Amino acid sequence: MTAKEFRIKCPHCARIVVVDARTGKIIRHFEQSKDDDEAPDPALFDDALGKVKKNQDEGETVLDDAFKKFKDRKKGLEGRFRDAKKKADEKGDDPKDRPDFWD
């Protein structure tokens, strides 16, 4: 237990509840061991840690994929814009008739 969390014994179910002192959210809960009053089940922590690491890895992958798609889309749009401008120049369109953003 760190200074950022505290433990409470639930008066209804007699389970131990660990609460984050800053947010007030429940971090974990477990049954109190008869042998050790402070010992949470290590399997619960290991499972939670594994889930957090998995979610973090998946989040980074999703973010990288989204950024790559954005860059590819930007390149595609720039290419289409260049092609459209080139066609307009070949047709001999009057530059006065073009919107300001073409230049």
C-alpha positions in Angstrom: 0.0 0.0 0.0 1.4 3.4 -1.0 0.6 6.9 0.2 -1.7 7.3 -2.8 -4.0 4.5 -1.8 -5.7 3.3 1.4 -7.6 0.2 2.5 -11.1 -0.1 3.9 -12.8 -3.1 5.3 -16.3 -3.3 3.9 -18.8 -3.5 6.8 -21.3 -5.5 4.6 -19.1 -8.2 3.0 -15.9 -8.0 5.1 -13.8 -7.7 2.0 -10.8 -5.4 1.8 -11.3 -2.5 -0.7 -8.2 -0.6 -1.9 -9.1 3.0 -2.9 -7.0 5.6 -4.9 -6.7 8.6 -2.6 -6.5 11.1 -5.4 -9.5 10.0 -7.5 -11.6 8.1 -4.9 -11.9 5.1 -7.3 -11.7 1.5 -6.2 -8.4 0.1 -7.4 -9.0 -3.5 -6.3 -10.8 -5.6 -3.7 -10.1 -9.0 -2.2 -11.1 -11.2 0.7 -9.0 -10.8 3.8 -6.7 -13.7 4.3 -6.8 -15.4 7.7 -3.1 -15.8 7.6 -2.1 -12.3 6.6 -4.3 -9.2 7.0 -2.5 -7.3 4.3 -2.0 -10.0 1.6 -4.1 -9.5 -1.6 -4.4 -12.4 -4.1 -1.3 -11.9 -6.3 -3.1 -13.6 -9.2 -5.6 -10.7 -9.3 -2.8 -8.2 -9.6 -1.0 -10.2 -12.2 -4.2 -10.6 -14.3 -4.9 -6.9 -14.1 -1.3 -5.9 -15.0 -1.4 -8.3 -18.0 -4.7 -6.6 -19.2 -3.2 -3.2 -18.8 -0.1 -4.1 -20.8 -2.2 -5.8 -23.5 -4.5 -2.7 -23.8 -1.5 -0.4 -23.9 0.1 -2.4 -26.8 -3.2 -2.6 -28.7 -3.7 1.2 -28.2 -0.3 2.0 -29.6 -1.0 -0.3 -32.6 -4.3 1.3 -33.3 -2.8 4.8 -33.0 0.1 3.9 -35.3 -2.4 2.4 -37.9 -4.6 5.5 -37.7 -1.6 7.8 -38.2 -0.4 5.8 -41.2 -3.9 5.9 -42.8 -4.0 9.7 -42.2 -0.6 10.2 -43.9 -1.6 7.9 -46.8 -4.9 9.8 -47.2 -3.2 13.1 -47.2 -0.7 12.0 -49.9 -3.6 10.7 -52.0 -5.6 14.0 -51.7 -2.5 16.1 -52.6 -1.9 13.9 -55.7 -5.5 14.3 -56.8 -5.3 18.0 -56.3 -2.1 18.3 -58.3 -3.7 16.2 -61.1 -6.8 18.4 -61.2 -4.7 21.5 -61.3 -2.6 20.1 -64.1 -5.7 19.2 -66.1 -7.1 22.7 -65.6 -3.8 24.2 -66.8 -3.8 21.9 -69.9 -7.3 22.9 -70.8 -6.3 26.5 -70.8 -8.8 27.6 -68.1 -8.6 31.3 -67.3 -6.8 31.7 -63.9 -9.3 34.5 -63.0 -12.1 31.9 -63.0 -10.2 29.7 -60.5 -10.7 29.9 -56.7 -8.0 31.6 -54.8 -6.8 28.4 -53.1 -5.6 26.9 -56.5 -2.5 29.1 -56.5 
